[in-house]
């Protein structure tokens, strides 16, 4: 089915986002935060305990520390940052 939402005021619809995804990976809680407008969202990463961004992304993408990933995974990690 097709769902439509009426517009009021004639402006474009641009909802504000606040999404937090959490997971525990190797005893570290990682969070992906998506905030801001739907046309210009900001994506940030956090962890408890606090880790560098490359370490957090490595755990999210590969499920392990940056020191334990393969050379190919390291290239993929560098490309994602």
C-alpha positions in Angstrom: 0.0 0.0 0.0 1.0 3.6 -0.5 1.1 5.9 2.5 1.2 9.6 2.2 1.5 12.3 4.8 -0.1 15.7 4.2 2.3 18.7 4.3 1.5 21.8 6.2 3.1 25.1 5.5 4.4 23.9 2.1 7.9 23.1 3.3 9.8 19.9 2.9 9.6 17.3 5.5 12.9 17.0 7.4 12.5 15.1 10.7 15.1 15.2 13.5 16.8 11.9 14.3 18.1 10.6 17.6 19.0 6.9 17.3 21.4 5.0 19.5 22.3 1.4 18.8 24.3 -0.5 21.5 26.0 -3.9 21.5 28.5 -5.6 23.8 31.5 -7.0 21.9 34.4 -8.6 23.7 33.5 -7.0 27.1 33.2 -3.5 25.5 29.9 -1.8 25.1 29.9 0.0 21.7 27.4 2.6 20.6 26.5 4.0 17.2 24.7 7.4 17.5 22.8 8.9 14.6 21.7 12.5 15.3 20.6 15.6 13.5 18.2 16.1 10.6 17.3 13.4 8.1 18.9 15.4 5.3 22.2 15.9 7.2 22.6 13.2 9.9 25.7 13.0 12.1 27.0 9.5 12.8 29.4 9.0 15.8 30.8 6.1 17.7 31.4 5.7 21.4 32.3 2.9 23.8 32.5 2.0 27.5 35.4 1.8 28.4 36.4 4.7 26.1 38.4 3.5 23.0 39.8 5.2 19.9 37.4 5.5 16.9 39.4 2.9 14.8 39.2 0.4 17.7 35.4 0.9 18.0 34.8 0.6 14.3 37.0 -2.6 14.2 34.9 -4.2 16.9 31.6 -3.2 15.1 32.8 -4.4 11.7 34.8 -7.5 12.6 33.9 -8.3 16.2 37.5 -8.0 17.4 40.2 -5.6 18.3 42.2 -3.7 15.6 45.3 -5.6 16.8 43.6 -9.0 15.9 42.3 -8.3 12.4 43.8 -9.5 9.1 45.6 -7.3 6.6 42.6 -7.2 4.3 40.3 -6.3 7.2 42.7 -3.5 8.1 42.4 -2.1 4.6 38.6 -2.3 4.9 38.8 -0.5 8.3 41.0 2.3 6.9 38.5 2.7 4.0 35.5 2.9 6.3 37.1 5.7 8.4 
